[in-house]
Amino acid sequence: MERIVHGLPMRPVRHLDHVSATPLTCLKRVLFLARNYELQGATVLLLGDHDLTSLALAQVVPGVAITVVDSDERILDYINVVAAQHGWTIRTLFADLRVALPRSVETSCDLVFTDPPYTPEGMRLFLARGLESLKPTSSARLLFCYGFSERHPGLGLKVQSVLHDLHLVAEAILPHFNRYRGAQAIASSAALYICRPTRRSLPAAQALKIDPRIYTQGKSAEETTMTVLSQGVVDTVKHLLAAQAPARVLLVGDGWPQTWRVQWRPFHSGDTCIPCLLTGKGHALLMRVLLQWTSSLTIMPISCVRSCSLPPNSSSSLQPTMWWTASSTRTRMTRCERSSTAVIS
């Protein structure tokens, strides 16, 4: 396992709060799972796996079905390469959990393991997505890692309050279970939390209002100021949506009015066609979001920089523009004309 971990060809990404656990920690996690849970024939989901715990699990428990969801495709590619070399079966899926959980893992897992960003919003998001992926059984469990400085117990209280908000029962907390290469601010260690969902946990997770500032560093750090869309952009988008009268809207990116997140009914992966509103420069993210659903999305990229006006010669209906579709591979894209999309810039 030490050879596999040290063979990871890329450096940790700071803005994704990557701090690598030691190879011994990866092995400890897997042995704990194997000794305390019946994993033969079970499905285990890892939300984020920069530590490569999935590879240790495949090595120790061959009969378990493993799925890894991560926003770093380099990690997913490395897991695929190592798993193929050893004949292990690990399913890897790209997703930004701030947008949605991949449809194929919803209510399909027996156990979820995650080492999320150590912020209240990051913890809230990852645990909520974990709850959405668990099967509605009494044996389902959610395990996560979290550490805080001895000088700042208030930080630990904020994060532990998330468990109350999500109606999770903490069955056990194992202090200093995880050790890291770095992370001196938390003494290079974190506890392992073992949680059991209640009947109110999933509704609480589904009602989550997502704050994209989930990390401790970078442009999505919790201290950053969120971009606000100009009133001209908001008014124009509202005008275009009024013509379509959608029941659901998928809001992607920063700057959307908070009232919109309440007004539009929550997105559900079974919807056949919904408007997808995208702000910023995240068109690559949008393409990858498309890979998670077989249903069609109405794509409406929104520019946060330039002033916004209705497209030329437009009435209340949307104008044709380029529609991005995904091929069978994860990163190869094709584009074609569709009449139900519009770009506002």
Secondary structure, 3 states (H helix, E strand, C coil): CHHHHHCCCCCCCHHHCCCCECHHHHHHHHHHHHHHCCCCCCEEEEECCCCCHHHHHHHHCCCCEEEEEECCHHHHHHHHHHHHHHCCCEEEEECCCCCCCCHHHCCCECEEEECCCCCHHHHHHHHHHHHHHECCCCCCEEEEEECCCCCCHHHHHHHHHHHHHCCEEEEEEEEEEEEECCCHHHCCEEEEEEEEECCCHHHHHHCCCCCCCCECCCCCECCCCCCCCCHHHHHHHHHHHHHHCCCECEEECCCCCHHHHHHCECCCCCCCEEEEEEECCCHHHHHHHHCCCCCEEEEEEECCCCCCCCCCCCCCCCCCEEEEEECCCCCCEEEEEECCCCCEC
